[in-house]
Amino acid sequence: MKHEIRILALDDASYSKEDKKVFVVGVVYRGGSYIDGLLTFSVRKDGSDATEKLVKILGKTRHKGQLQYIMIKGITLAGFNFFDIKEIYERTGKPVIVVMRKRPNMKRFIRAFENINPVGIEAVENAGEIRKVNVKGKKLFVQKAGLNNKDVKKILEITCLHSNIPEPLRVSHLIASGISRGENKARA
């Protein structure tokens, strides 16, 4: 696997209770080293349009031919909107990696979905098993669609440069936080 693989990493901006839409930032990254592009779109807070919006923007972007992987920080964004990683992979042919610092409490997570957005339960099931991966002495938790465990570990080794969060996700978080707050104040 080359070190300059092209990854689209996504994170949502901060939002308030009153907001109906939430801004999503995607950075097109070359390995863990360079930003090649920036994509943005909005999704409904607690809605079910994130998968469709992502598939649509991927179909339009000039980067689509170069992108090899999609990386997201958890399957939820904008409250309880969700990415269905299996559907994203099937519709775009781009493997998806979900990266989390901590293992979520799945019973609480599913119960919250049942109460707020029951449509998302299928996306939770489609995301599959949560696996622990050790990268450079630190642990991350991942889910995947369209690639094997060995490739996930290699991608994380390439992209985890300055912290245990992959650089593409770290930068998408910094940009999203800066846009919504005027300055990045979040830990990244």
N, C-alpha and C positions, 0 to 999 in steps of 0.2 A: 504494500500500500504506500503510495506517495505521500510525502509530508505536506504537500500543497493541495490536498483534497478540498473540494468546494462544499461548504456547509452553509445551509440557511438556518440560523438560530433565532428563535422567537421568544419575546417576552411582552407582557402587557404593561401599560402605564398605570400609575396610581389613579384611583377614581373615588368619588364620594357616593354616599347613599342615594343622592338625588340624580346622579348620572344614569342615563339610559343606555349610552354607548360608551365603549372603552376602546382606546387607541392601542393598537398592537404594532410593535416594531420588530422587523426582521432584518438581521444583518447577514449579508453574504460574505462569508469569511473564507480565506485561503489558508487551510490548515489551522494553526493557532496564531498566525503571524500578521495577516493583512486583511483589511476590509476592502472588498471589491464592489460592494453595493449596499443599498439600503432600501427596504420595502416597508410600506406601511398600509394598514387598513384598520377599520373599526369593526367591532362586534357588539352585539347586544349583551348588556349585563345580565347574567343568569339565563342567557338565551341558549340556542342550539345551532348557531350559524357559523361557529369558528371553523369547522372542518370545510364547509362549503366555500367560505371566504378564502381560506388558504389554498384550496385546490384551484379556485378561480384566479387568484393572483399568480400562482405558479404557472398557470397556462399562458399568462400574458407577459411575464417578465422576460427581459432580454437575457437573463442569467440562466434560464431554464435548461438549456443544453449543457451547461457547465456544472450545474448543481448535482452533487452525488448523494448527499444526505441531508436530512432535516433533523434538527435538534431542538427539543423543547424542555422547559423546566416544569415538569408535571403536566398531566393531561388537562388540567383545568386552568382557566384564565377568566378574567372579567367576572369574578364570583364563581358561579357554577356553570358557565359556558364550558365547552369541552372540545378537545381534539380527539377524534376517533382515529388512532394511529394506523389501525389495520385498513380502514377505508382510505386514508390518505395514501398509504403505500399502494393499495390496489388501483387507485385511480390515477396516480402520478408516476408510479414505478420508482419513486424515491424512498429508500429505506428511512425509517424514523427511529430516533433514539430519544427516550424520555430520561432526563437526568434529575435526580433528587438528592439533596444532602442528607435527609433523614427518611427512614422508612415510615410511610404513612400508616395510621391505624385504619385498616381497611373496613372494619365494621362501622366505625364512626363515619368514615368517608361515604360509604354506600348509604347509610342511614340519612345523612345530610342530602345526598342526591335524591333519595326517595321523597324527601320533604320539599326540596326546592326545585329540582329539575329531573323528574323520573326518566325522561327521555335519554339522559346521559348514562344510565345504568349499563346499556349495551356497550358504550364506549369504554367504560371501566372494565367490563369483561373482555372486550377485544384487546385491551392493552396487555393482557396476559400477566404472567408471573413477574414479581419484582425480585430482581437479583442484586446481591451485593457484589460490587467490583472494587478491588483494591487497585488504586492508581497512585504510583509514586509514594507509597506508604500511607495514603489516605483512602477512606472508604466513601464510595458513592453507591446510590441505589438506582438501578436502571430498569426500564422496560424497553422492548424493541419490536419492530415490525420490519421484516424484509432483510434481516441480516443475522449472522450467527454471533455467538458469544465472543469468539476470538476477534472478530472484526470490531465489535463494540469496544473491547478492551484496547485494541490498537488505536482506534479513533480517539478514545479518551486520553491515551498516552501522548498522542500527537497534539491534542488541543488543551490539555491541562498544563498551562505554563506557569502562571503566577499564583494560582490557588488551586484548590481541589475542584473548583467549578471550571468547566471548559471555557477557554477564552472567548469563543463566539457567544456563548450564553452570558458571560460576564459583561461583555460589551453591549449586547442587546439590552440587558438590564440597566446598565448605566445610561444609555441613550433614552430608553423609555422613562426612567425615573427623572432624568433631566428635563425632558419635554413636559412631563406632567407637573413637576414641582418648580420648574425654573432653574433648578440646580439639583444635581444628584446628591442626595443625603443618605441614600440607602447603602447598606453593607453589600459589597460585591467583591 
